[in-house]
């Protein structure tokens, strides 16, 4: 069951634009940024459990994908499209009023992945991985001279983002998605056997996090059978990698004898896996059916919607409704939120489900002893700003990235309007309620 929701007060946002190059600072007079086509919701319209509140800390960032927050509170945002020629922005609240008032752009490549580990900022384009040294203030030392760690990653027209995570042993992990939804022969419902994409896509590859100029061939295929993983995070409690997979699409187009249009819209589940080296999650041969609660053989490979898949593939640790698009995964390690959230997984869902008529939200999976300890739940809702059953207007925000601040707050990026939300918890609100009831 979802926690009770309540409305919160909007924080009015005022921004000015600053363009800085380290060692040669250049400022641009404040201007009113152009608004995106869709109107932004207010922070008060974000629905949250009791005790939580949201604020808007930045707007008009562009196509803001994944984000990280340094230990000093600086926010680094990776953009899918260049904004003013830059693909990464460092955001800073210099006067500590809760609103970003300094923006520093660098990096001339678009992309999705960004991660901080051991004094370095790791980022990715759609075909390469870079890193930047951070100084004691958590600023990039040489923004125009990143160290290229990896190049030559497969890049096609669809699902080309490269999400990254870095472990505690000096390894960087990167998703390489399949550009063929079900590994079908073009124009048919026949599956390619074996699927040739698995050699260079549909999996997680591991590279050294401190070795420059690695090629794709230098890496290790860490896990396979993962169609598209946009959300992934290294869990320091379990010392293992967790990933959230986008499931495949259509079933009924070539297999109407086995799947109705409704079933096709509600299958397969989006899935979370704990992966270790050598694991196979099953794509394209099997998928997970969250109604039957089992792995099912794909129709392209002899399935009929009922035949179970091979036992050699790993099982998901959590499953979500189809087509919700899990785009970020973050294990919460702070202490600012109530204890039940600690070491649990937040997921940013970038799309919507026809099954539950929900989407564009932040979900949460409670964890205990390194495993999910309960069903997933909706944590933050209404980023869409419209009724998803009978829309009153366009979707206004698509949650894409998640980051934890040094104060234990949760940041959410939106790649549609470029809005950055901050979610905080006030224990005093709960205590005040309890005191007044005595």
C-alpha positions in Angstrom: 0.0 0.0 0.0 1.2 3.5 -0.7 1.9 6.0 2.1 -0.6 8.8 2.6 0.0 11.8 0.3 -0.1 15.4 1.2 0.6 18.8 -0.5 3.6 20.9 0.2 4.6 24.5 -0.2 6.2 25.6 -3.4 9.6 27.1 -3.4 9.7 29.9 -6.0 12.8 29.6 -8.2 14.9 32.4 -9.4 17.9 31.7 -11.5 20.7 33.5 -13.3 23.1 32.0 -15.8 26.8 31.9 -15.3 29.2 30.5 -17.8 32.6 29.7 -16.2 35.8 28.1 -17.5 38.2 27.2 -14.7 41.1 29.6 -14.6 39.3 32.0 -17.0 35.9 33.0 -15.5 33.4 34.7 -17.8 30.0 35.8 -16.6 26.9 36.4 -18.6 24.4 39.0 -17.3 21.2 37.3 -15.9 18.6 36.6 -18.5 15.2 35.0 -18.4 15.6 31.5 -19.8 13.3 30.3 -22.5 10.6 28.1 -21.2 10.0 24.6 -22.5 6.8 23.9 -24.5 5.1 22.2 -21.5 4.3 24.2 -18.4 6.1 23.1 -15.2 4.2 21.8 -12.2 4.9 23.5 -8.8 6.8 21.6 -6.1 3.5 21.6 -4.1 2.0 19.3 -6.7 4.4 16.5 -6.2 2.7 13.9 -4.1 4.8 12.4 -1.3 4.4 10.4 1.9 3.7 12.4 5.1 6.7 14.2 6.4 8.3 14.7 3.1 8.4 17.9 1.0 9.7 18.9 -2.4 11.3 22.0 -3.8 12.5 23.0 -7.2 16.2 23.9 -7.1 16.8 24.5 -10.9 14.8 24.8 -14.1 15.5 25.0 -17.8 18.5 22.7 -17.6 17.8 21.0 -20.9 17.6 17.3 -21.4 18.9 16.5 -17.9 19.6 12.8 -17.6 21.6 11.3 -14.8 22.9 13.4 -11.9 25.3 13.2 -8.9 25.9 15.4 -5.9 29.3 15.9 -4.5 30.1 15.9 -0.7 30.2 19.7 -0.8 26.7 19.8 -2.3 27.6 20.6 -5.9 25.2 19.0 -8.4 26.6 17.6 -11.6 24.1 17.0 -14.4 24.7 15.0 -17.7 22.7 16.2 -20.7 21.4 14.0 -23.6 21.7 17.1 -25.8 24.2 19.9 -25.7 23.0 23.1 -24.1 25.0 26.2 -25.1 27.6 23.7 -26.5 28.0 21.9 -23.2 27.0 18.4 -22.2 27.7 18.6 -18.4 26.8 21.3 -15.9 28.0 21.9 -12.4 25.2 23.5 -10.4 25.9 25.4 -7.1 23.8 27.3 -4.6 26.2 29.9 -3.5 24.0 31.9 -1.1 22.4 28.7 0.4 18.8 29.8 -0.2 17.9 26.4 -1.7 18.0 27.5 -5.3 20.9 27.0 -7.8 22.4 30.4 -8.7 25.6 29.3 -10.5 25.9 27.1 -13.5 29.2 26.0 -15.0 29.2 24.1 -18.3 31.9 21.8 -19.7 32.2 18.7 -21.9 31.3 18.9 -25.6 29.6 15.6 -25.8 26.0 14.5 -25.0 25.2 11.4 -23.0 23.5 9.9 -19.9 26.0 8.4 -17.4 27.7 10.2 -14.5 29.1 9.0 -11.3 31.5 10.2 -8.5 34.0 7.8 -6.8 37.3 8.4 -5.0 37.9 11.9 -6.1 36.9 11.5 -9.7 33.9 12.4 -11.8 33.1 9.7 -14.3 30.9 10.5 -17.3 29.9 8.9 -20.5 28.9 9.8 -24.1 26.9 7.5 -26.2 30.1 5.5 -27.2 32.8 6.4 -24.7 33.6 6.8 -20.9 35.6 9.7 -19.4 36.8 10.8 -16.0 37.8 14.1 -14.5 39.9 14.7 -11.4 38.1 16.7 -8.7 39.9 19.1 -6.3 39.2 19.5 -2.6 36.2 21.7 -3.4 34.8 19.0 -5.6 35.4 21.0 -8.8 36.7 19.5 -12.0 40.4 20.3 -12.3 40.8 20.3 -16.1 37.3 20.5 -17.6 38.6 20.7 -21.2 40.9 17.8 -20.9 39.0 14.7 -19.7 40.8 11.4 -19.5 39.2 9.0 -22.0 39.0 5.6 -20.4 37.0 3.7 -22.9 36.0 4.2 -26.6 34.3 2.2 -29.3 31.1 1.2 -27.5 28.3 0.2 -29.8 26.1 3.2 -30.7 23.0 2.9 -32.8 19.9 5.1 -33.5 17.8 3.8 -30.6 18.6 3.0 -26.9 22.1 4.4 -27.3 22.6 5.9 -23.8 25.5 4.4 -21.8 24.7 4.4 -18.1 27.6 3.8 -15.7 28.5 2.7 -12.1 31.8 2.4 -10.4 32.6 -0.2 -7.7 35.0 -0.1 -4.7 37.6 -2.2 -6.5 38.5 0.1 -9.4 36.1 -1.1 -12.0 33.6 0.8 -14.1 30.4 -0.9 -15.4 28.5 0.3 -18.5 25.3 -0.7 -20.1 25.2 -1.4 -23.8 21.6 -1.7 -24.9 20.2 -3.8 -27.8 18.9 -1.8 -30.7 16.7 -4.7 -31.8 13.7 -5.0 -29.4 13.3 -8.8 -29.6 16.3 -9.8 -31.8 13.9 -10.5 -34.6 14.7 -10.9 -38.3 13.7 -7.6 -39.8 10.0 -7.6 -40.9 9.2 -10.9 -39.3 8.4 -12.4 -35.9 11.2 -14.9 -36.2 14.0 -14.7 -33.6 17.6 -14.9 -34.6 19.2 -17.9 -33.1 21.6 -17.4 -31.6 21.0 -13.7 -31.2 24.1 -12.0 -32.7 23.7 -8.8 -30.7 24.8 -10.5 -27.5 28.4 -10.2 -28.5 28.5 -6.4 -28.3 25.1 -5.3 -26.8 22.3 -6.3 -24.4 24.5 -6.5 -21.4 26.8 -4.9 -18.9 30.5 -4.6 -19.7 33.3 -4.0 -17.1 36.4 -1.9 -17.6 39.2 -0.6 -15.4 38.3 2.7 -13.8 41.9 4.0 -13.8 43.3 2.9 -17.2 43.1 5.3 -20.1 42.6 4.5 -23.8 40.8 1.2 -23.4 38.9 -0.1 -26.4 35.7 -2.1 -26.4 37.8 -5.3 -26.8 39.6 -4.5 -23.5 36.4 -4.9 -21.5 34.8 -8.0 -20.0 31.2 -8.9 -20.7 30.1 -8.9 -17.1 26.5 -9.9 -17.5 24.4 -10.6 -20.6 20.7 -11.0 -21.5 19.8 -7.5 -20.5 17.9 -5.6 -23.2 18.4 -2.1 -21.9 19.6 -1.0 -18.5 19.4 2.7 -18.0 19.3 2.5 -14.2 22.1 0.8 -12.3 23.9 1.3 -9.0 26.7 -0.3 -7.1 25.4 -1.5 -3.7 28.2 -1.1 -1.2 26.2 -3.1 1.4 26.1 -6.3 -0.8 29.3 -5.3 -2.8 27.4 -6.1 -5.9 25.8 -4.4 -9.0 22.0 -4.0 -9.3 20.3 -3.0 -12.5 16.8 -2.1 -13.7 15.9 -3.3 -17.1 13.5 -2.0 -19.8 11.5 -4.9 -21.1 10.8 -5.7 -24.7 7.7 -4.5 -26.7 5.1 -6.0 -28.9 3.9 -9.6 -28.7 0.6 -9.6 -30.5 1.8 -8.2 -33.8 3.1 -11.5 -35.0 1.7 -13.8 -32.3 -2.1 -12.9 -31.9 -2.8 -16.6 -31.3 -1.0 -16.4 -28.0 -1.3 -12.7 -26.9 -4.2 -10.3 -26.9 -3.5 -6.6 -27.4 -4.1 -6.1 -23.7 -1.6 -8.7 -22.8 0.9 -7.2 -25.2 0.5 -3.8 -23.5 0.9 -5.3 -20.0 3.9 -7.7 -20.6 6.7 -8.2 -19.9 7.5 -6.9 -16.5 10.2 -4.3 -16.0 12.8 -6.0 -13.8 15.5 -5.4 -11.3 18.4 -7.9 -11.1 21.4 -8.3 -8.8 24.1 -9.3 -11.3 27.5 -10.9 -10.9 30.1 -11.8 -13.5 28.9 -14.4 -15.9 25.1 -13.9 -15.2 22.6 -14.2 -18.0 19.2 -12.5 -17.5 17.6 -14.2 -20.4 16.9 -11.6 -23.2 15.8 -12.3 -25.9 15.0 -15.9 -25.2 12.9 -15.5 -22.1 11.0 -12.7 -20.3 9.5 -12.3 -16.8 5.7 -12.4 -16.5 4.7 -10.7 -13.2 1.2 -12.1 -13.4 2.3 -15.7 -13.6 5.4 -14.8 -11.5 7.8 -16.8 -13.6 10.1 -16.7 -16.6 8.4 -17.4 -19.9 9.9 -18.6 -23.2 9.6 -15.8 -25.8 7.3 -16.6 -28.8 10.2 -15.9 -31.2 11.9 -18.9 -29.7 9.1 -21.4 -29.5 7.0 -19.9 -26.6 3.3 -19.7 -26.4 2.8 -17.4 -23.4 2.9 -20.3 -21.0 6.0 -22.3 -21.6 8.6 -21.5 -18.9 12.1 -20.3 -19.7 15.4 -21.9 -19.0 16.5 -22.3 -15.4 20.0 -21.2 -16.4 19.0 -17.6 -16.4 18.9 -15.5 -13.2 15.6 -14.5 -11.6 14.7 -10.8 -11.0 14.8 -9.6 -7.4 11.9 -7.2 -8.1 9.4 -6.7 -10.9 7.3 -3.7 -12.0 4.5 -3.1 -14.5 5.4 -3.1 -18.1 6.7 -0.1 -20.1 7.3 2.1 -17.1 10.8 2.7 -18.2 13.1 2.5 -15.1 15.7 5.1 -15.9 17.6 5.5 -12.6 18.3 3.2 -9.7 19.7 4.6 -6.4 20.4 2.8 -3.1 19.7 5.2 -0.3 22.6 5.3 2.3 21.7 8.5 4.2 20.1 8.9 7.6 17.8 11.9 7.0 14.9 9.7 5.8 13.0 7.4 8.2 14.8 4.1 8.9 12.6 2.0 6.5 14.2 3.8 3.6 17.8 3.2 4.6 19.6 0.9 2.1 16.4 0.6 0.1 16.2 1.2 -3.7 14.7 4.3 -5.3 13.7 4.0 -9.0 12.9 6.8 -11.4 10.2 5.7 -13.9 10.4 7.6 -17.1 7.2 6.3 -18.8 3.8 4.9 -17.8 2.0 1.6 -17.4 -1.4 0.8 -19.0 -1.9 -1.8 -16.4 -2.0 0.5 -13.4 -2.5 3.8 -15.3 0.5 5.3 -13.4 3.9 6.5 -14.4 6.4 9.4 -14.4 7.1 8.7 -10.7 9.6 7.6 -8.2 9.2 4.1 -6.8 10.8 2.6 -3.8 11.7 -1.0 -3.0 12.5 -1.7 0.7 15.6 -3.8 1.4 16.7 -5.9 4.3 19.9 -7.9 4.5 20.7 -7.0 0.9 17.4 -8.3 -0.5 14.0 -6.8 -1.2 11.9 -7.1 2.0 8.5 -6.0 0.6 6.7 -5.1 -2.6 7.6 -1.9 -4.5 5.6 1.2 -3.7 5.0 4.7 -5.1 7.1 7.2 -3.3 6.8 10.4 -5.3 4.0 10.9 -7.8 2.4 13.5 -10.2 5.5 14.6 -12.0 3.3 14.2 -15.1 1.0 17.0 -13.9 -1.9 15.4 -15.7 -4.4 12.6 -15.3 -2.9 9.6 -17.1 -6.3 7.9 -17.6 -8.1 11.0 -19.0 -5.2 13.5 -19.7 -6.1 17.2 -19.3 -2.9 18.2 -21.0 0.6 17.1 -22.0 3.0 15.3 -19.6 5.1 18.0 -17.9 8.0 16.1 -16.4 9.7 12.7 -17.0 11.9 11.7 -14.0 15.2 10.4 -15.3 18.0 10.7 -12.8 18.4 10.3 -9.0 21.1 11.4 -6.6 21.6 11.6 -2.8 22.7 14.9 -1.3 25.2 15.1 1.6 22.3 16.1 3.8 20.5 12.9 2.9 18.0 14.6 0.6 17.0 13.0 -2.7 17.4 14.9 -6.0 15.3 14.0 -9.1 16.2 15.3 -12.6 13.6 15.7 -15.4 14.8 15.4 -19.1 11.6 16.8 -20.6 11.5 20.3 -19.1 15.0 20.2 -17.5 13.7 20.7 -13.9 15.6 19.6 -10.9 13.6 18.6 -7.8 14.9 18.1 -4.2 12.9 15.9 -1.8 13.6 16.3 1.9 12.2 14.9 5.2 11.3 16.9 8.3 11.2 14.6 11.3 9.9 17.6 13.4 6.6 17.6 11.4 5.9 14.0 12.5 6.9 14.8 16.1 4.7 17.9 16.2 1.7 15.9 15.0 2.3 13.3 17.7 2.7 15.9 20.4 -0.6 17.7 19.4 -2.5 14.5 19.7 -1.5 13.9 23.3 
